[in-house]
Amino acid sequence: MVSTPAYDPPTAPPSDAAPAATAHHTGTIIAGCLAVCLAQIGLVLPAAINGVMQRTLHASGGELTWISDAFLVPAAVFALTFGVVGDLYGRKKLVVGAAMLSAVGYLVSATSGSAAQLITGQAISGIGAAALFPASLSMIIAMTPTPAARAKGLASWTTALSLGALIAPLMSGGIVEHASFQWAFGVTGVLAVITAGASWLLATESSAPEGRSLDWAGQIPIAVAMLTLLYGIIQGPSDGWGSAPVVACFVAFVVFLAAFVVVESRSASPMLRLKLFRIPAFAGSAAMAVIGMFGFLGGAYDLSIRLGVIQHQSPFQAAVPFLVVQGITPFIWPLLVRLLHRVGPGSMLVTGFVSLAGAQLWLRAVPIHETGLAPLLGPLLLNGVGFGLVVAALTAAAVNVVPPTLTGMASATTSLVRDLGQTLGPAIVGAVALGMATSQLTGSLADAGLTPKEHGIASAVLHEGGPLALHSADLGPLSAKLAPLTEHALASGYNNGLILTAAACVAAAVIAAVFVGFRRSGTAPAEAEESAA
């Protein structure tokens, strides 16, 4: 259990400077909130339209996972580098440039006619989000030096993040009800241009270049490590876990991760000060971010497949449950502010992760044939409460325990591990669920009483596209015979994915209780600041 004293804020500016300072403070928070809202819209955008994209592009299970993870991978890989870029050259400039790069990516996605082009557009937008997440947070932290102001700034940032997740399924589901899925990406591109303009006009520039420099020797191995890990996980079910490319990816991950640790420990100006992890609350926050966000987004991805692919619900119908989940945080904004300032992040984290675990186990208990909102309402509300508590407290727990000069690095590290966890969610859940569904279908097809020709057709589709493709394929009368088999196999596979994500949330709650504790947390103790600095 960790208890730390409060940080003594800088002296307040003279009274005649207060109005100007307040205006800059407000404008910067608005710009930061718009930026993180845009980034989160991109992250959640595919959730309600996964089924439409899969059927329109005839995407395999692996390609469908890559459509989501192509956005998340750059966000995880480049978060630390963009944290340094913002510290060196200015967070405002970085936010404006990142929003415009996101707009380019959404233009590529909006004109896509294949899964490959859509994945490319998602990757470009993901690079923009990799800068938007840490830069928006650092920009707000730089303008909120007092504990009360920082609590409000963090709560505003968290609420904007949740609003982005709330807007995304409503927007994409509503648009795709009346137009092609490409229009959802086009509209998001327009929002990116608006965000760039608003940030340029409203935000105050800030930076912290002291002791910071671009660390390409560290960036290259961590980028390769993350890419190889995710490629191995996503391609494992289709290529085979023992295949040479997949095994080589996992070996490369271990080698390049070790190289990153060695390089960062010896660098005079590292992108990540490994000594930060000597602060127990920061190390615990990093572990919670990976494990907990894997649990949350893995569960959300599981839900999107249940609604859009297995149940073939319309995009707007599939969007409504996500509106419920993400609509909670804006309503509990005042509560988040009070809890962060008066209670501290530890209790919020434990409560939030336990709520997420309970919600996912509750969702697993809802039969797959239940397509209405009422049976899902309980787990959805519990999920939303848990998400709001976790995201607000996780950010505060990481940022508030490091020296003020390292908040930019801490923000970027928090973004990296959070995004890594979110990236692993769809990858691991998809790998586990599709692997189990494929194994079950292989046996079910042999016992289904199909003619040799029908069995050959079904086996060929299963081999080429996987169980999602077989479930969605139009095979005439054969589809009616296969529907109960594919639905049962997919439901069983993704239900087992929910057991995995719930277990991850429980593990994150235990880490929160041990490393953060239940006392009110401020900033790092003096000895931790000295060792980290």
C-alpha positions in Angstrom: 0.0 0.0 0.0 1.4 3.4 -1.0 0.7 6.7 0.6 2.3 9.9 -0.8 2.2 13.5 0.3 0.5 16.2 -1.7 2.4 18.2 -4.3 3.0 21.9 -3.3 1.8 23.8 -6.4 3.6 26.9 -7.8 2.6 30.3 -6.5 -0.5 31.7 -8.1 -0.1 34.4 -10.7 -0.8 38.1 -9.8 -4.4 39.0 -9.7 -4.2 41.2 -12.8 -3.0 38.2 -14.8 -5.8 35.9 -13.5 -8.4 36.7 -16.3 -5.9 36.0 -19.1 -4.6 32.9 -17.3 -8.2 31.7 -16.8 -8.9 32.2 -20.5 -5.8 30.3 -21.6 -6.6 27.6 -19.1 -10.2 27.1 -20.4 -9.2 27.3 -24.1 -6.5 24.7 -23.6 -8.8 22.3 -21.8 -11.4 22.7 -24.5 -8.8 22.0 -27.2 -7.4 19.0 -25.3 -10.9 17.6 -24.8 -11.7 17.9 -28.5 -8.4 16.2 -29.4 -8.9 13.2 -27.1 -12.6 13.0 -28.2 -11.5 12.7 -31.8 -8.9 10.0 -31.0 -11.5 8.0 -29.0 -14.1 8.3 -31.8 -11.6 6.6 -34.2 -10.9 3.9 -31.6 -14.5 3.0 -31.1 -15.8 3.7 -34.7 -15.7 0.1 -36.0 -17.6 -1.4 -33.1 -21.1 -0.8 -34.3 -20.3 -1.5 -38.0 -18.1 -4.6 -37.7 -20.8 -6.8 -39.2 -21.5 -4.5 -42.1 -17.8 -4.1 -42.9 -17.3 -7.9 -42.7 -20.1 -8.6 -45.1 -19.4 -5.7 -47.5 -15.7 -6.5 -47.8 -16.0 -10.3 -47.3 -13.4 -9.9 -44.6 -12.0 -12.9 -42.8 -11.8 -13.0 -39.0 -8.2 -12.0 -39.0 -8.9 -9.1 -41.4 -11.8 -7.9 -39.2 -9.5 -7.9 -36.2 -6.8 -6.0 -38.1 -9.4 -3.3 -39.1 -9.7 -2.4 -35.4 -6.1 -3.1 -34.4 -4.6 -1.2 -37.4 -5.8 1.9 -35.5 -4.6 0.7 -32.1 -1.2 -0.6 -33.0 0.3 2.8 -34.0 -1.3 4.3 -30.9 0.6 1.8 -28.8 3.8 1.8 -30.7 4.4 5.6 -31.1 2.9 7.0 -27.9 6.3 7.4 -26.2 7.9 9.0 -29.2 5.1 11.5 -29.6 5.2 12.2 -25.9 8.9 13.3 -26.4 7.9 15.3 -29.6 5.3 17.2 -27.7 7.7 18.0 -24.9 10.4 19.2 -27.3 8.5 21.1 -30.0 5.2 22.0 -28.3 2.0 20.0 -27.5 -0.3 22.5 -29.4 1.6 22.1 -32.7 1.6 18.3 -32.2 -2.2 18.2 -31.6 -2.9 20.3 -34.7 -0.6 18.2 -36.9 -1.9 14.9 -35.5 -5.5 16.0 -36.2 -4.7 16.8 -39.8 -2.9 13.4 -40.2 -5.9 11.7 -38.8 -8.0 13.5 -41.5 -5.8 12.0 -44.2 -6.3 8.5 -42.8 -10.0 8.9 -42.7 -10.0 10.0 -46.3 -8.2 6.8 -47.3 -10.7 4.8 -45.3 -13.7 6.7 -46.8 -12.6 5.7 -50.3 -11.7 2.1 -49.5 -13.1 -0.8 -51.5 -11.0 -3.5 -49.9 -10.0 -4.6 -46.5 -6.4 -3.8 -47.3 -7.1 -0.2 -48.1 -9.4 0.2 -45.0 -6.6 -1.2 -42.8 -4.2 1.2 -44.4 -6.4 4.2 -43.6 -7.0 3.0 -40.1 -3.2 2.7 -39.6 -2.7 6.4 -40.7 -5.4 7.6 -38.5 -4.0 5.5 -35.6 -0.6 7.4 -36.0 -2.5 10.6 -35.5 -4.3 9.2 -32.4 -0.9 8.1 -31.1 0.0 11.8 -30.8 -3.5 13.0 -29.8 -3.8 10.8 -26.7 -0.6 11.9 -24.8 -0.4 15.4 -26.2 -3.9 16.3 -25.2 -3.4 15.0 -21.7 0.0 16.7 -21.3 -1.4 20.0 -22.6 -4.1 20.0 -20.0 -1.8 18.9 -17.2 0.6 21.8 -18.0 -2.2 24.3 -17.5 -3.5 22.8 -14.3 -0.7 22.9 -11.6 -2.9 22.9 -8.5 -4.5 19.7 -7.2 -8.1 21.0 -7.5 -7.5 22.3 -11.1 -5.8 19.1 -12.1 -8.6 17.0 -10.8 -11.1 19.0 -12.9 -8.8 18.9 -15.9 -8.4 15.1 -15.7 -12.1 14.6 -15.1 -12.8 16.8 -18.2 -10.3 14.9 -20.3 -11.8 11.6 -19.2 -15.4 12.8 -19.8 -14.3 13.9 -23.3 -12.7 10.5 -24.0 -16.0 8.9 -22.9 -18.0 11.3 -25.0 -15.9 10.2 -28.0 -16.7 6.6 -27.3 -20.4 7.7 -26.9 -20.5 9.6 -30.2 -18.7 7.0 -32.3 -21.3 4.1 -32.3 -24.2 6.6 -32.6 -22.6 8.3 -35.5 -21.4 5.3 -37.4 -24.6 3.2 -36.7 -26.8 6.1 -37.8 -24.9 6.8 -40.9 -24.6 3.2 -42.0 -28.3 2.7 -41.7 -28.7 5.1 -44.6 -25.4 5.0 -46.5 -22.3 2.8 -47.0 -19.9 2.3 -44.1 -17.3 4.5 -45.8 -19.4 7.6 -45.0 -18.8 7.0 -41.3 -15.0 7.5 -41.9 -15.6 10.5 -44.1 -17.6 12.3 -41.5 -14.9 11.6 -38.9 -12.4 13.1 -41.2 -14.4 16.4 -41.2 -14.4 16.3 -37.4 -10.6 15.9 -37.5 -10.2 19.1 -39.6 -12.5 21.0 -37.1 -10.4 19.8 -34.2 -7.2 21.0 -35.8 -8.7 24.4 -36.4 -10.1 24.7 -32.9 -6.8 23.6 -31.3 -4.9 26.2 -33.3 -7.2 29.0 -32.2 -7.9 28.0 -28.5 -4.9 26.2 -27.1 -1.9 27.6 -25.3 1.4 26.2 -26.3 3.4 24.3 -23.7 6.6 22.2 -23.7 9.2 20.7 -21.4 12.3 20.2 -23.5 14.7 20.0 -20.5 16.5 16.6 -20.6 14.4 15.4 -23.5 15.5 14.3 -27.0 14.2 12.0 -29.7 15.4 8.5 -28.9 15.4 6.5 -32.2 17.6 3.8 -30.7 14.7 3.1 -28.3 11.8 3.8 -30.7 12.9 1.2 -33.3 13.1 -1.8 -31.0 9.9 -1.0 -29.1 8.0 -0.5 -32.4 9.3 -3.8 -33.9 8.5 -5.6 -30.6 4.9 -4.4 -30.5 4.3 -5.1 -34.2 5.6 -8.6 -34.0 3.7 -9.5 -30.9 0.4 -8.3 -32.3 1.0 -9.9 -35.7 1.7 -13.2 -34.0 -1.4 -13.1 -31.9 -3.7 -12.0 -34.7 -2.4 -14.4 -37.3 -2.0 -17.4 -34.9 -5.5 -18.8 -35.4 -5.3 -18.7 -39.2 -1.7 -19.5 -39.8 -1.3 -21.9 -37.0 0.4 -21.2 -33.6 3.3 -23.5 -34.5 3.9 -22.0 -38.0 7.3 -20.5 -38.7 6.1 -16.9 -39.2 4.1 -16.9 -35.9 6.8 -18.5 -33.9 9.4 -16.1 -35.4 7.1 -13.1 -34.4 7.1 -14.2 -30.8 10.8 -14.7 -30.7 11.4 -11.3 -32.3 9.1 -9.7 -29.7 11.3 -11.1 -26.8 14.5 -10.1 -28.5 13.5 -6.5 -29.4 11.8 -5.9 -26.1 15.0 -6.9 -24.3 16.9 -4.6 -26.7 14.6 -1.8 -25.8 15.2 -2.3 -22.1 19.0 -2.3 -22.6 19.0 0.8 -24.8 16.8 2.8 -22.5 18.8 1.9 -19.4 22.0 3.2 -21.0 20.6 6.2 -22.9 21.6 9.7 -21.7 18.1 11.0 -22.7 15.7 8.0 -22.9 12.2 8.2 -24.2 11.2 6.2 -21.1 13.0 6.5 -17.8 12.9 3.0 -16.5 13.5 4.3 -13.0 10.0 5.6 -13.1 9.0 2.0 -12.5 10.7 2.1 -9.1 7.8 4.2 -8.0 5.4 1.4 -6.9 2.2 3.3 -7.7 3.4 4.1 -11.2 4.6 0.5 -11.9 1.2 -0.7 -10.6 -0.6 1.8 -12.8 1.3 0.6 -15.9 0.4 -3.0 -15.1 -3.2 -2.2 -14.5 -3.4 -0.2 -17.7 -2.2 -3.2 -19.8 -4.3 -5.8 -18.1 -7.4 -3.7 -17.3 -7.7 -2.1 -20.7 -7.2 -5.5 -22.3 -10.1 -6.7 -20.2 -12.3 -3.7 -21.0 -11.8 -3.4 -24.8 -11.6 -7.2 -25.2 -15.1 -7.4 -23.7 -16.3 -4.5 -25.9 -14.9 -6.2 -29.0 -16.6 -9.4 -27.9 -19.9 -7.6 -27.6 -19.6 -6.0 -31.0 -19.1 -9.4 -32.6 -22.1 -10.8 -30.7 -24.3 -8.0 -31.9 -23.1 -7.2 -35.4 -21.7 -10.5 -36.7 -23.3 -13.4 -34.8 -26.8 -11.8 -34.4 -26.7 -9.8 -37.6 -28.3 -6.8 -35.9 -28.5 -3.5 -37.9 -25.7 -1.0 -37.3 -27.9 1.3 -35.2 -29.2 -1.6 -33.1 -25.6 -2.7 -32.5 -24.7 0.9 -31.6 -27.3 1.3 -28.8 -25.6 -1.0 -26.2 -22.3 1.0 -26.7 -24.3 4.2 -26.2 -25.4 2.9 -22.8 -21.9 1.9 -21.8 -20.2 5.2 -22.8 -23.1 7.4 -21.8 -22.5 6.8 -18.1 -19.3 8.8 -17.7 -20.7 12.2 -18.8 -23.5 11.9 -16.2 -21.1 11.0 -13.3 -18.6 13.8 -14.2 -19.2 15.7 -10.9 -18.7 12.5 -9.0 -15.4 11.8 -10.7 -14.1 15.2 -9.8 -15.0 14.7 -6.1 -13.7 11.2 -6.0 -10.3 12.1 -7.6 -9.9 15.1 -5.2 -11.2 13.6 -2.0 -10.9 9.8 -2.2 -8.0 9.1 -4.4 -7.5 6.7 -7.3 -7.0 3.4 -5.4 -10.6 2.8 -4.3 -11.9 4.0 -7.6 -9.6 1.5 -9.5 -10.6 -1.5 -7.3 -14.3 -0.7 -7.6 -14.1 0.0 -11.3 -12.2 -3.2 -12.2 -14.5 -5.3 -10.1 -17.5 -3.7 -11.8 -16.0 -4.5 -15.2 -15.4 -8.1 -14.3 -18.9 -8.5 -13.0 -20.4 -6.9 -16.1 -18.6 -9.3 -18.4 -19.6 -12.4 -16.5 -23.2 -11.1 -16.4 -23.1 -10.5 -20.2 -21.8 -14.1 -20.7 -24.9 -15.4 -18.9 -27.2 -13.7 -21.3 -28.3 -16.3 -24.0 -27.1 -15.6 -27.5 -30.7 -15.6 -28.9 -31.6 -12.6 -26.7 -31.4 -9.7 -29.1 -33.3 -7.0 -27.2 -31.8 -4.3 -25.0 -33.5 -5.2 -21.8 -31.6 -8.4 -21.0 -28.3 -6.5 -21.6 -29.2 -3.4 -19.7 -27.8 -4.5 -16.3 -24.3 -5.6 -17.5 -24.1 -2.5 -19.8 -24.8 -0.1 -17.0 -22.3 -1.9 -14.7 -19.7 -1.8 -17.5 -20.2 1.9 -18.0 -19.7 2.8 -14.3 -16.6 0.6 -14.2 -15.1 2.2 -17.3 -15.6 5.8 -16.0 -14.0 5.0 -12.7 -11.1 3.2 -14.2 -10.1 5.6 -16.9 -10.3 8.6 -14.6 -8.4 7.0 -11.7 -5.8 5.2 -13.9 -4.6 8.4 -15.5 -4.5 10.2 -12.1 -2.7 7.3 -10.4 0.1 7.4 -13.0 0.5 11.1 -13.5 0.2 12.3 -9.9 3.0 10.0 -8.6 5.8 11.4 -10.7 7.8 14.6 -10.4 6.2 17.5 -12.3 9.0 17.7 -14.8 8.2 14.1 -15.9 4.5 14.4 -16.3 4.9 14.5 -20.1 6.8 11.2 -20.1 4.3 9.7 -17.6 1.4 10.8 -19.8 3.0 9.2 -22.8 3.8 6.0 -20.9 0.3 5.8 -19.6 -1.1 6.2 -23.2 1.3 3.5 -24.4 0.4 0.9 -21.9 -3.3 1.7 -22.0 -3.3 1.5 -25.8 -1.2 -1.7 -25.8 -3.8 -3.2 -23.5 -6.6 -2.1 -25.7 -4.8 -3.4 -28.8 -4.3 -6.8 -27.1 -8.0 -7.0 -26.3 -9.4 -7.6 -29.8 -6.3 -9.6 -30.8 -6.3 -12.1 -27.9 -10.1 -12.4 -27.6 -10.4 -12.9 -31.4 -7.6 -15.4 -31.4 -9.1 -17.4 -28.5 -12.7 -17.3 -29.7 -12.0 -18.0 -33.4 -9.6 -20.8 -32.5 -12.2 -22.5 -30.3 -15.0 -21.9 -32.8 -13.0 -23.3 -35.7 -12.1 -26.5 -33.7 -15.8 -26.9 -32.7 -17.1 -26.4 -36.2 -14.6 -28.9 -37.7 -16.2 -31.6 -35.6 -19.8 -30.3 -36.0 -19.7 -30.3 -39.8 -18.6 -34.0 -39.8 -21.7 -34.9 -37.6 -24.2 -32.5 -39.3 -25.6 -35.0 -41.8 -24.4 -32.9 -44.8 -24.0 -34.3 -48.2 -20.3 -34.7 -49.4 -20.8 -31.7 -51.6 -22.2 -29.5 -48.9 -19.5 -30.6 -46.5 -16.9 -29.8 -49.0 -18.3 -26.3 -49.6 -18.6 -25.6 -45.9 -15.2 -26.9 -45.1 -13.6 -24.8 -47.9 -15.3 -21.6 -46.6 -14.2 -22.4 -43.1 -10.6 -23.0 -44.2 -10.4 -19.9 -46.3 -12.3 -17.3 -44.2 -12.8 -18.9 -40.8 -16.0 -19.3 -38.7 -17.1 -15.6 -39.1 -17.0 -16.0 -42.9 -18.9 -19.3 -42.8 -21.6 -17.7 -40.5 -22.1 -14.7 -42.8 -21.7 -16.5 -46.2 -24.7 -16.7 -48.6 -24.7 -20.4 -49.5 -28.4 -20.7 -50.3 -30.2 -23.5 -48.5 -27.0 -24.7 -47.0 -26.8 -21.5 -44.9 -30.0 -22.5 -43.1 -28.5 -25.8 -42.2 -25.2 -24.2 -41.0 -26.7 -21.3 -39.1 -27.4 -23.2 -35.8 -23.9 -24.8 -35.9 -22.0 -21.5 -36.6 -24.0 -19.5 -34.1 -23.4 -22.0 -31.3 -19.7 -22.4 -32.1 -19.2 -18.6 -32.3 -21.2 -17.9 -29.2 -19.3 -20.6 -27.3 -15.9 -19.2 -28.4 -16.7 -15.6 -27.6 -18.3 -16.5 -24.3 -15.0 -18.1 -23.3 -13.3 -14.8 -24.4 -15.5 -13.1 -21.7 -14.1 -15.4 -19.0 -10.6 -14.3 -20.0 -11.4 -10.6 -20.0 -13.2 -10.8 -16.6 -10.2 -12.6 -15.1 -8.0 -9.8 -16.4 -10.2 -7.2 -14.7 -10.0 -9.1 -11.4 -6.2 -9.3 -11.7 -6.1 -5.5 -12.3 -8.3 -4.9 -9.2 -5.8 -7.0 -7.1 -2.9 -5.0 -8.5 -4.7 -1.7 -7.6 -5.3 -2.8 -4.1 -1.7 -3.9 -3.5 0.2 -1.1 -5.3 -2.0 1.9 -5.1 -4.0 1.1 -2.0 -7.1 2.8 -0.6 -5.6 6.0 0.8 -5.8 9.3 -0.9 -2.8 9.6 -3.3 -0.9 12.8 -4.2 2.4 13.0 -6.0 5.6 11.1 -5.6 7.5 11.2 -2.4 10.7 13.1 -2.3 12.9 10.0 -2.4 11.0 8.6 -5.4 11.3 12.0 -7.2 15.1 12.0 -6.6 15.6 8.4 -7.9 13.4 9.0 -10.9 15.0 12.3 -11.8 
